[in-house]
Amino acid sequence: LFRSVLLLPPSAPWVFLLRPWSSSCSVCDFGCFETVAMSWRAESTFVKSSAFAEDEKEYLKLAKKLRDILKLEEKSLNGEKLAQNQLDKITSKNALLKEVTALAVKLPGDTDVLEKNQDITALLPPSAQKDIEK
């Protein structure tokens, strides 16, 4: 019989195993069960897989930042006043374009990231677009 119950939130990173008939019990004073704390993360055999290569992931991150900058530029053109941090983002546009251009040229030939992000590909310099098409 169990004399005490251990309740854990579902997000707890530890799993407690009860081993029956142990002489030293940390759950109760009766010596019937032993509690063993284990980290489920350490025992996991899960291998993270991704459909994208690292360069593709980085390209997508930079593309998102560029889209944010384009939205801020549009707000500015519509007469909205922007905060200083938003203005700083806009000034970083050229540096981001250089990074995106460098990544776009390095992407694998069989990638569909460029096709799915044609709005960003259109911002690249013509020389980079020619290199990508090769």
C-alpha positions as CSV (number, residue, x, y, z in Angstrom):
1,L,0.0,0.0,0.0
2,F,1.1,3.6,-0.7
3,R,1.2,5.7,2.5
4,S,2.0,9.0,0.7
5,V,1.4,10.4,-2.7
6,L,3.9,12.6,-4.6
7,L,2.2,15.2,-6.9
8,L,4.2,16.9,-9.5
9,P,3.1,19.5,-12.1
10,P,3.0,18.2,-15.7
11,S,5.9,20.4,-16.6
12,A,8.3,19.0,-14.0
13,P,11.6,17.9,-15.5
14,W,12.0,15.0,-13.1
15,V,10.4,11.6,-13.1
16,F,10.1,9.7,-9.8
17,L,10.2,5.9,-10.1
18,L,8.9,3.8,-7.2
19,R,10.8,0.5,-6.7
20,P,8.9,-2.0,-4.6
21,W,10.2,-3.8,-1.5
22,S,13.2,-1.7,-0.8
23,S,14.7,-1.6,2.6
24,S,15.3,2.1,2.7
25,C,12.3,4.2,1.6
26,S,12.4,7.9,0.9
27,V,8.6,8.1,0.3
28,C,7.3,6.7,3.6
29,D,8.7,5.3,6.8
30,F,7.6,1.8,6.1
31,G,10.4,0.6,3.8
32,C,8.1,-0.6,1.1
33,F,9.1,1.7,-1.8
34,E,12.2,3.5,-2.9
35,T,12.0,6.7,-4.9
36,V,14.5,7.3,-7.6
37,A,14.7,10.7,-9.2
38,M,15.7,10.7,-12.9
39,S,15.9,13.5,-15.4
40,W,13.7,12.5,-18.4
41,R,15.8,14.9,-20.6
42,A,19.0,12.9,-19.8
43,E,17.3,9.6,-20.6
44,S,15.6,10.8,-23.8
45,T,16.7,9.4,-27.2
46,F,14.9,12.2,-29.1
47,V,16.9,13.5,-32.0
48,K,15.8,16.9,-33.3
49,S,15.4,16.8,-37.0
50,S,14.8,19.7,-39.4
51,A,13.8,20.1,-43.0
52,F,16.1,23.1,-43.3
53,A,19.9,23.4,-43.3
54,E,21.5,25.9,-41.0
55,D,22.0,28.4,-43.8
56,E,18.4,28.2,-44.8
57,K,17.3,28.8,-41.2
58,E,19.5,31.8,-41.0
59,Y,18.2,33.1,-44.3
60,L,14.6,32.8,-43.0
61,K,15.5,34.6,-39.8
62,L,17.0,37.5,-41.7
63,A,14.1,37.5,-44.2
64,K,11.8,38.0,-41.2
65,K,13.8,40.9,-40.0
66,L,13.8,42.5,-43.4
67,R,10.0,42.2,-43.6
68,D,9.7,43.9,-40.3
69,I,11.9,46.7,-41.6
70,L,9.8,47.0,-44.7
71,K,6.7,47.3,-42.6
72,L,8.4,50.1,-40.5
73,E,9.3,51.9,-43.7
74,E,5.7,51.7,-44.9
75,K,4.5,53.1,-41.5
76,S,7.0,56.0,-41.8
77,L,5.9,56.8,-45.4
78,N,2.3,56.9,-44.1
79,G,3.3,59.6,-41.7
80,E,3.4,57.6,-38.5
81,K,6.0,58.6,-36.0
82,L,8.4,55.9,-35.2
83,A,10.3,55.3,-32.0
84,Q,14.1,55.5,-31.9
85,N,14.6,51.8,-31.8
86,Q,12.4,51.4,-34.9
87,L,14.5,54.0,-36.7
88,D,17.6,52.1,-35.7
89,K,16.1,49.0,-37.3
90,I,15.5,50.9,-40.5
91,T,19.1,52.1,-40.7
92,S,20.3,48.5,-40.3
93,K,18.5,47.5,-43.6
94,N,21.6,47.7,-45.8
95,A,23.7,45.6,-43.5
96,L,20.9,43.0,-43.4
97,L,20.6,43.0,-47.2
98,K,24.3,42.3,-47.4
99,E,24.0,39.3,-45.0
100,V,20.9,38.0,-46.8
101,T,22.8,38.3,-50.1
102,A,25.8,36.4,-48.8
103,L,23.5,33.6,-47.5
104,A,21.4,33.4,-50.6
105,V,24.5,32.7,-52.7
106,K,25.5,29.9,-50.3
107,L,22.2,28.1,-50.2
108,P,22.0,24.6,-51.6
109,G,20.8,24.4,-55.2
110,D,17.8,22.2,-54.4
111,T,16.4,24.7,-51.8
112,D,12.9,26.1,-52.2
113,V,13.5,28.8,-49.6
114,L,14.3,31.4,-52.3
115,E,11.1,30.6,-54.3
116,K,9.0,30.8,-51.2
117,N,10.5,34.2,-50.2
118,Q,10.5,35.9,-53.5
119,D,9.7,39.3,-51.9
120,I,13.1,39.1,-50.2
121,T,14.9,37.7,-53.3
122,A,13.6,40.7,-55.3
123,L,15.5,43.0,-52.9
124,L,18.8,41.3,-53.6
125,P,21.2,43.1,-56.1
126,P,21.0,41.9,-59.7
127,S,24.5,40.3,-59.6
128,A,23.5,38.2,-56.6
129,Q,20.3,37.1,-58.4
130,K,22.3,36.0,-61.3
131,D,24.7,34.0,-59.0
132,I,21.6,32.3,-57.4
133,E,20.2,31.3,-60.8
134,K,23.4,29.4,-61.8
